[in-house]
């Protein structure tokens, strides 16, 4: 199976599951928030770290916490 094709199939499947109204509400809440934290544990912690960097392109600062930081608090 072609990896690119399989990846696009997964994206199309996820997009079909999205509720546009709910997604719009999420975008609205994040855009007016004074602070947005992203949490993750183990591999999800890496995803949280990466996710927190993406909005910098639109001048929105996010902070991330991984599992070990959560345990220490």
N, C-alpha and C positions, 0 to 999 in steps of 0.2 A: 504494500500500500504506500502511495506517495505521501510523505510526511506533510508537505504543504497542503495537499488536498484534505488530509485527515484533520489538520489544524483548522482549516477554513470551515469544515463540517462542524467541528466542535463550537466554533464561534457563532455559526449560524444557528445552531441548536440553542446556545445560551441566549442569543438575541431574541429568539422566538419566545423565550420564557420571561422576558422582561415586561413589566407593566410600565408603559411610557408615563402615565400619570404619577405613579409611585417614584419612578426614577427622577422626574422633574421635581418632586417634593424633596428628595434626597439632595439634589443639586442645590435647591434653594436654601435648605437648612445649612449645608456646608458653606455656601457662599456668604451667608450672613453671620456665621459663627465667629466668635472672637478667638476660639481655640479649637483645633481639631486634633484628637489623638487617635493613633492607629495602633492596635495591639496585635501581637502574634506570639506563638510559642513554637519552638523548634523551627522547622522549615517555614512555617507561617510567619515567624519573626523576621526571616529574610525578606519575605514578601511584604511585610509591614514596612521594613526599612526602605525597600525599593518604592513602594507606594507613596511613602512620605516625601520622596524626592520629586516625583512627577509634577505635582501642582506648583512647584517653584517656577515652572515655565510661565505660569499665569499669575505669578506673584501672590500665591496663597501658601502660607507656611503651615506645614503639618509636623507633628512630632510623633515619633514611634517609640514603642516600648517592646522589648522582647521578653520572653519568659523569665530569664534569669533576673532581669531588672524588676519584674513584677514581684518575684519572690522576695527580693531584698527590701521592698518598700513597706 
